[in-house]
């Protein structure tokens, strides 16, 4: 077994300044800058995410970060007020309301959830905790 002293995830972005502003200002997370142009995002549960610049970045098409909240409607309203677009899926398999929230609880299909993208195009979500 590997004796890890810490475990964290990471992902790339194509514009580290836009990422810093987005994660700090739009999402309200604690973001610090690292010595080599990377970012460290402190998560509310005590973990960290490593964000690094990559000029040839390709956006993640899967959800890389999930933000659990007490009130999804209030969280989506706040994100939308900051210019974050929450309705990114519009197909026959996934139905969202006018706010971009898939109401899974009402249909016993999981939590209420809304997806959005960071400035680098990575997919993330806000969901009812």
Secondary structure, 3 states (H helix, E strand, C coil): CCCCCCCCEEEEECCHHHHHHHHHHHCCCEEEECCCCCEEEECCCCCEEEEEECCCCCCCCCEEEEEEECCHHHHHHHHHHCCCCCCCCCECCECCCCCCCECCHHHCCCCCEEEEECCCCCEEEEEEC
